[in-house]
Amino acid sequence: MIPGYDEWKTTPPEDREEGALKEKLNGSGWESADSDVFVPEEDAFDYALERVREGTAEEKREFVEWFYSGDWIKEA
């Protein structure tokens, strides 16, 4: 068990506290510049998806615009 991270991973999203990932792990990953959160590389995608799911309506709209900004054409 990895302190901090394993607890975050097994805690239901609605019960997680911001900044619960406090221990930096050995290996590659992503560390927040403005908090003590560290997400291992192998879990970065799932963590990012969860953050988008829990985002505000504006953040979700911006994500959709970014995602479809490539080879997609918006239909009215």
C-alpha positions in Angstrom: 0.0 0.0 0.0 1.3 3.5 -0.9 0.3 6.0 1.9 -1.8 8.8 0.6 -2.3 7.5 -3.0 -3.8 4.1 -2.3 -6.2 5.7 0.2 -7.2 8.3 -2.4 -7.6 5.6 -5.1 -9.9 3.4 -2.9 -12.0 6.3 -1.4 -15.2 7.1 -3.3 -14.9 10.4 -5.2 -17.5 12.1 -3.2 -15.6 11.4 0.0 -12.1 12.5 -1.2 -10.5 15.5 0.2 -8.6 18.0 -2.0 -4.9 17.5 -1.6 -5.2 13.9 -0.3 -2.3 12.8 -2.4 0.5 14.1 -0.2 3.3 11.7 -0.6 5.5 11.9 -3.6 6.1 8.5 -5.0 9.2 7.0 -6.6 8.9 7.0 -10.4 7.5 9.4 -12.9 4.3 11.3 -12.6 2.7 14.7 -12.2 3.2 17.0 -9.2 0.9 20.0 -8.8 2.8 23.4 -8.6 0.2 24.9 -6.2 -0.5 22.0 -3.9 1.1 18.8 -2.6 -0.7 16.4 -4.9 1.4 13.9 -6.9 -0.2 11.5 -9.4 1.8 8.6 -10.7 2.1 8.4 -14.5 0.1 5.2 -14.7 -2.9 6.9 -13.1 -2.6 10.3 -14.6 -5.3 9.7 -17.3 -7.9 8.4 -14.8 -7.2 11.2 -12.3 -7.5 13.8 -15.1 -10.8 12.3 -16.3 -12.2 12.4 -12.7 -11.2 16.0 -12.3 -13.1 16.9 -15.6 -16.1 14.9 -14.4 -16.2 16.8 -11.1 -15.5 20.2 -12.8 -17.8 23.2 -13.1 -20.1 23.6 -16.1 -17.6 26.2 -17.5 -14.7 23.8 -17.1 -16.7 21.0 -18.8 -17.6 23.3 -21.7 -14.0 24.3 -22.1 -12.9 20.7 -22.1 -15.4 19.8 -24.8 -14.3 22.7 -26.9 -10.7 21.7 -26.5 -11.4 18.0 -27.2 -13.3 18.7 -30.5 -10.9 21.5 -31.6 -9.0 19.3 -34.0 -10.6 17.6 -37.0 -14.1 18.1 -35.9 -16.7 20.4 -37.4 -19.5 21.6 -35.2 -23.0 21.1 -36.6 -25.8 23.4 -35.5 
